[in-house]
Amino acid sequence: MKTTKKLVITGILSAVFLGPACFSAQAQQTDSVLTLQNALNIALSKQQIIKAKDNYAKASAESIIGAKRDGLPDFVLSAQQSYGTINGLNGTTSGLPGLTTITAGPIAAKQNWNAAFGAYYSSNIDWNIFSFGLQKAHVAQAKGIYNMDAADLEQEKFQQQVRVAGAYLNLLAAQRLHYSMDVNQSRVSQLRDVILIRAVNGLNPGVDSAIANAELSKARIAVTDAINYEQNQAANLSIQLGINNQSFSLDSSYVSQLPARLPGQPIDNISNHPELNFLSARVKSSELSAKFISKTSMPRVSFFGMLQDRGSGFGTGYNPDDPGSYNHSYLNGIDPIRGNYLVGVGVAWNLTDLGRVASRVKSQHYNSDALTNEYNYLENNLNNQLKESNKQLANAMQKYREAPIQLKAASDAYEQKKTLYSNGLATIVDVTQTLYNLNRAETDKDIASIAVWQSLLYMAASSGNFNLFINQF
């Protein structure tokens, strides 16, 4: 939100101090007019950060499906074919991590290397039929993450629209500044020509021509600065649109007319602000994660079942007294000749998880508290910004009403001083002062309506309702 506020305020200040906004025909290289609505559509379709967050939301949606499928039983089919010996030995063993091999054969008095083929085929099912809400909490957590990513996408779209609208109005102001400086340069050039003629003919002091030349030079520098500013704002708009840097022909309606439906009373509702919705979704997601983590320490009741078949190249009479009861035939060894089945219900509970999970849950609750603090902080800032935007809009309207009065007075003063100077009744300093006042009054008049639009944009950004700004034509 700080970025949005800075962008909008910078636009207003730059318009006020640097000059007005409008279309400059000399500065355009494209024929078609880029409307604000088209600019918004381009940004929403091309901006990579929006595409990225859209993909994050899609990934989260798929995670919901995955979480639901995690509740399905595990069903495993396996087949094994091997070749080896089956020497047995009395003794104890313990399960260790890693690969474990099991032999099933008679105990002989000494080692032998009789080997044959064998096979093992099985199908297993394992289903957590009751886990004290673990599966339900897992799905809820996945949905919470999706809601958070979806809210993040919406707030990014909102922020991008505000940035594009701000950059659009700033460029419009820069183009009008360029136009105004061109007009001022032309006026100063014409005045200088008159002064030079009068100075050559001895009607005015020679120093007046030097002052006139200095004023023309100042006007040319102002034009150069205006061009540079316009180029910077065009580059910024290109960045916000997600396209290559280029020149733009913009809709000058924002210079010639005010918003059609200005708020009749101060706006004070921020309950549906996209940024607040995003932070609210983050808080909810964190709370759901804490609930899911707490469920992982609970016991699990599982149903299991198994079907198996075995084959072996060793005969049923193989023993130390009849060591020749086996053959090396591959087909004989892999043929299943014994089958078994097994069904049952089991309970497993890792009691040491109670302590470990408790710490993780507590940590997650602290994250939720931190996110709640961020929510409250942003909510307070938005309320203050919204109050400020209401005042700025009122001030902008007041300036809009005063600007024509100022322009007429400055224009009359300039014409008067120019006439008096032509008759030797005023100095060149008097004329240049009124010339400066006229240029500033023209600038204020031209940017007065844009300042209203920018104030309205600031209000829309603060309230979270972009329609306040865009639905004005």
ZAMARGU-4260 file (C-alpha; in steps of 0.2 Angstrom, whole numbers, plus 5000, padded with zeros to 4 digits):
<rodrens>
0) 5000/5000/5000 | 5015/5012/5003 | 5020/5010/4985 | 5002/5014/4979 | 5001/5029/4990
5) 5018/5035/4985 | 5014/5033/4966 | 4998/5043/4967 | 5005/5057/4978 | 5020/5058/4967
10) 5009/5060/4952 | 4999/5074/4960 | 5014/5083/4966 | 5023/5081/4949 | 5008/5088/4940
15) 5006/5103/4952 | 5025/5108/4951 | 5030/5102/4934 | 5015/5106/4924 | 4999/5100/4916
20) 4994/5085/4906 | 4988/5083/4888 | 4991/5076/4871 | 5006/5083/4862 | 5006/5079/4843
25) 5024/5082/4840 | 5029/5069/4854 | 5019/5055/4847 | 5025/5041/4836 | 5009/5030/4836
30) 4993/5034/4827 | 4980/5025/4838 | 4975/5032/4855 | 4978/5021/4870 | 4963/5023/4882
35) 4965/5020/4900 | 4954/5004/4899 | 4964/4997/4885 | 4980/5000/4896 | 4972/4991/4910
40) 4968/4976/4900 | 4986/4976/4892 | 4993/4976/4910 | 4982/4962/4917 | 4986/4951/4902
45) 5004/4954/4900 | 5011/4958/4917 | 5022/4943/4922 | 5019/4946/4941 | 5000/4943/4938
50) 5004/4928/4928 | 5015/4921/4942 | 5002/4923/4955 | 4989/4916/4944 | 4999/4900/4942
55) 5002/4900/4961 | 4983/4900/4963 | 4981/4886/4951 | 4995/4876/4960 | 4985/4878/4976
60) 4969/4872/4968 | 4978/4856/4962 | 4984/4854/4980 | 4966/4853/4986 | 4963/4839/4975
65) 4979/4830/4981 | 4974/4833/4999 | 4957/4825/4996 | 4966/4810/4987 | 4978/4808/5002
70) 4963/4801/5011 | 4961/4786/4999 | 4968/4769/5004 | 4986/4764/4999 | 4985/4750/4987
75) 5001/4742/4982 | 5005/4728/4969 | 5022/4721/4970 | 5031/4706/4961 | 5049/4700/4965
80) 5059/4687/4956 | 5076/4681/4963 | 5090/4669/4963 | 5100/4663/4978 | 5103/4652/4992
85) 5092/4648/5008 | 5104/4643/5022 | 5096/4645/5039 | 5103/4648/5056 | 5096/4650/5073
90) 5098/4668/5080 | 5090/4684/5084 | 5089/4700/5073 | 5082/4717/5074 | 5075/4728/5061
95) 5087/4742/5055 | 5085/4756/5042 | 5090/4751/5025 | 5089/4735/5014 | 5083/4719/5023
100) 5084/4702/5016 | 5074/4687/5023 | 5078/4669/5020 | 5067/4654/5023 | 5077/4637/5023
105) 5082/4623/5034 | 5097/4624/5046 | 5111/4613/5040 | 5127/4608/5049 | 5138/4618/5037
110) 5137/4631/5023 | 5132/4625/5006 | 5129/4635/4990 | 5114/4627/4983 | 5104/4640/4973
115) 5088/4641/4964 | 5075/4654/4957 | 5061/4660/4968 | 5046/4673/4967 | 5035/4683/4978
120) 5019/4691/4972 | 5008/4702/4984 | 4994/4715/4984 | 4993/4726/5000 | 4980/4738/5006
125) 4982/4751/5020 | 4968/4763/5025 | 4968/4776/5039 | 4950/4773/5043 | 4950/4785/5058
130) 4963/4798/5062 | 4954/4810/5073 | 4951/4824/5060 | 4968/4823/5052 | 4962/4821/5034
135) 4948/4834/5036 | 4961/4846/5043 | 4973/4843/5029 | 4960/4847/5016 | 4955/4863/5025
140) 4973/4868/5026 | 4975/4866/5007 | 4959/4876/5004 | 4965/4889/5016 | 4981/4891/5005
145) 4971/4892/4989 | 4960/4906/4996 | 4976/4915/5002 | 4984/4913/4984 | 4968/4918/4976
150) 4966/4934/4987 | 4984/4938/4983 | 4980/4937/4964 | 4966/4949/4967 | 4975/4961/4977
155) 4990/4961/4964 | 4977/4964/4950 | 4970/4979/4960 | 4987/4986/4964 | 4993/4984/4946
160) 4977/4994/4940 | 4981/5008/4952 | 4999/5008/4946 | 4994/5009/4928 | 4981/5022/4931
165) 4993/5033/4940 | 5007/5031/4927 | 4994/5035/4913 | 4989/5051/4922 | 5007/5056/4925
170) 5011/5053/4907 | 4996/5063/4902 | 5002/5077/4913 | 5020/5076/4906 | 5013/5077/4888
175) 5003/5093/4893 | 5018/5100/4901 | 5028/5098/4885 | 5014/5106/4875 | 5013/5121/4887
180) 5032/5124/4887 | 5031/5124/4868 | 5017/5137/4868 | 5027/5147/4881 | 5043/5146/4870
185) 5033/5152/4855 | 5026/5167/4865 | 5043/5172/4872 | 5051/5170/4854 | 5038/5182/4847
190) 5040/5194/4861 | 5059/5194/4859 | 5057/5198/4841 | 5047/5213/4845 | 5059/5219/4858
195) 5074/5217/4847 | 5066/5227/4833 | 5062/5241/4846 | 5080/5240/4854 | 5088/5242/4836
200) 5077/5257/4833 | 5081/5265/4849 | 5064/5264/4856 | 5069/5253/4871 | 5086/5251/4880
205) 5098/5238/4873 | 5099/5228/4889 | 5081/5223/4885 | 5086/5213/4871 | 5099/5203/4882
210) 5085/5200/4895 | 5074/5194/4881 | 5087/5182/4874 | 5089/5175/4892 | 5071/5172/4894
215) 5070/5163/4877 | 5085/5152/4882 | 5076/5149/4899 | 5060/5144/4889 | 5070/5132/4878
220) 5078/5124/4893 | 5060/5121/4900 | 5055/5113/4884 | 5070/5101/4885 | 5066/5097/4904
225) 5048/5094/4899 | 5053/5082/4885 | 5064/5072/4897 | 5050/5071/4910 | 5038/5065/4897
230) 5051/5052/4891 | 5053/5046/4909 | 5034/5044/4912 | 5032/5035/4895 | 5045/5023/4901
235) 5036/5020/4918 | 5020/5017/4909 | 5028/5004/4898 | 5035/4995/4913 | 5018/4995/4921
240) 5010/4988/4905 | 5024/4975/4904 | 5029/4980/4886 | 5044/4987/4878 | 5047/5006/4880
245) 5038/5017/4867 | 5029/5033/4865 | 5010/5034/4868 | 4995/5044/4861 | 4983/5045/4876
250) 4965/5050/4879 | 4965/5068/4883 | 4947/5067/4890 | 4955/5068/4908 | 4961/5085/4904
255) 4945/5092/4897 | 4932/5085/4909 | 4929/5080/4927 | 4923/5063/4933 | 4905/5061/4930
260) 4900/5054/4947 | 4910/5061/4961 | 4906/5055/4978 | 4892/5065/4986 | 4899/5062/5004
265) 4916/5056/5011 | 4920/5038/5008 | 4924/5028/5024 | 4922/5010/5020 | 4937/4999/5017
270) 4930/4982/5022 | 4932/4975/5005 | 4949/4981/5002 | 4959/4968/4992 | 4974/4970/5002
275) 4965/4968/5018 | 4956/4952/5011 | 4973/4945/5007 | 4980/4948/5024 | 4964/4941/5032
280) 4966/4925/5021 | 4984/4923/5027 | 4978/4924/5045 | 4965/4911/5041 | 4977/4900/5032
285) 4989/4901/5046 | 4976/4896/5059 | 4971/4881/5048 | 4989/4876/5047 | 4990/4876/5066
290) 4975/4865/5067 | 4982/4853/5054 | 4999/4852/5064 | 4990/4848/5080 | 4981/4833/5072
295) 4997/4825/5067 | 5001/4820/5085 | 4984/4810/5086 | 4983/4791/5085 | 4978/4783/5069
300) 4967/4768/5066 | 4971/4758/5050 | 4963/4744/5041 | 4975/4733/5032 | 4974/4718/5020
305) 4986/4707/5010 | 4986/4694/4997 | 5002/4685/4993 | 5009/4671/4982 | 5026/4663/4982
310) 5036/4652/4971 | 5052/4643/4974 | 5064/4631/4965 | 5067/4622/4981 | 5056/4607/4984
315) 5045/4604/4999 | 5057/4590/5004 | 5073/4600/5004 | 5083/4597/5020 | 5101/4593/5025
320) 5097/4574/5023 | 5090/4577/5005 | 5100/4592/4998 | 5097/4588/4980 | 5078/4592/4981
325) 5079/4608/4970 | 5082/4613/4952 | 5089/4628/4942 | 5074/4630/4931 | 5068/4648/4930
330) 5050/4644/4925 | 5049/4632/4939 | 5056/4644/4952 | 5044/4659/4948 | 5028/4648/4947
335) 5017/4653/4962 | 5013/4638/4972 | 5008/4644/4989 | 4995/4658/4993 | 4990/4667/5009
340) 4979/4681/5014 | 4978/4693/5029 | 4966/4706/5035 | 4966/4716/5051 | 4964/4733/5060
345) 4979/4741/5069 | 4981/4757/5080 | 4997/4767/5080 | 5002/4782/5091 | 5019/4790/5092
350) 5018/4797/5110 | 5034/4807/5108 | 5025/4817/5094 | 5014/4826/5108 | 5029/4836/5114
355) 5036/4840/5097 | 5019/4844/5089 | 5015/4856/5103 | 5030/4867/5100 | 5026/4867/5081
360) 5008/4872/5085 | 5013/4886/5097 | 5025/4893/5084 | 5011/4893/5071 | 5000/4902/5083
365) 5013/4916/5084 | 5014/4917/5065 | 4995/4920/5066 | 4997/4933/5079 | 5010/4942/5068
370) 4999/4942/5053 | 4985/4949/5063 | 4996/4963/5069 | 5000/4966/5050 | 4981/4966/5046
375) 4978/4979/5060 | 4993/4990/5055 | 4987/4990/5037 | 4969/4993/5042 | 4974/5009/5052
380) 4985/5015/5038 | 4971/5013/5025 | 4958/5022/5036 | 4970/5037/5038 | 4974/5037/5019
385) 4955/5037/5015 | 4952/5052/5026 | 4967/5061/5018 | 4960/5056/5001 | 4943/5064/5005
390) 4952/5080/5009 | 4963/5080/4994 | 4948/5078/4983 | 4939/5093/4991 | 4955/5103/4989
395) 4957/5098/4971 | 4939/5103/4967 | 4942/5120/4975 | 4958/5123/4964 | 4948/5118/4949
400) 4936/5131/4952 | 4949/5145/4955 | 4960/5141/4941 | 4950/5149/4927 | 4949/5165/4938
405) 4968/5165/4940 | 4971/5162/4921 | 4960/5177/4916 | 4969/5188/4928 | 4986/5183/4922
410) 4981/5185/4904 | 4974/5202/4906 | 4990/5207/4916 | 5001/5201/4903 | 4992/5210/4889
415) 4992/5226/4899 | 5010/5225/4903 | 5015/5221/4885 | 5005/5236/4879 | 5012/5248/4892
420) 5030/5241/4887 | 5026/5245/4869 | 5022/5263/4874 | 5037/5265/4885 | 5027/5264/4901
425) 5033/5248/4908 | 5050/5239/4910 | 5055/5222/4903 | 5055/5215/4920 | 5037/5220/4922
430) 5033/5210/4906 | 5043/5195/4910 | 5035/5194/4927 | 5018/5194/4920 | 5024/5181/4906
435) 5029/5169/4920 | 5013/5172/4929 | 5003/5168/4913 | 5013/5152/4910 | 5010/5146/4928
440) 4992/5150/4927 | 4990/5141/4910 | 4998/5126/4918 | 4988/5127/4934 | 4972/5128/4923
445) 4977/5113/4913 | 4982/5101/4927 | 4967/5106/4938 | 4956/5093/4931 | 4969/5080/4931
450) 4973/5084/4949 | 4954/5079/4953 | 4956/5063/4944 | 4972/5059/4953 | 4964/5063/4970
455) 4950/5051/4965 | 4962/5038/4961 | 4970/5040/4978 | 4953/5038/4986 | 4950/5022/4975
460) 4967/5015/4980 | 4964/5019/4999 | 4946/5012/4999 | 4949/4997/4989 | 4935/5001/4977
465) 4943/5004/4959 | 4926/5007/4952 | 4926/5023/4960 | 4939/5029/4948 | 4936/5018/4932
470) 4917/5020/4931 | 4917/5038/4928 | 4913/5039/4909
</rodrens>
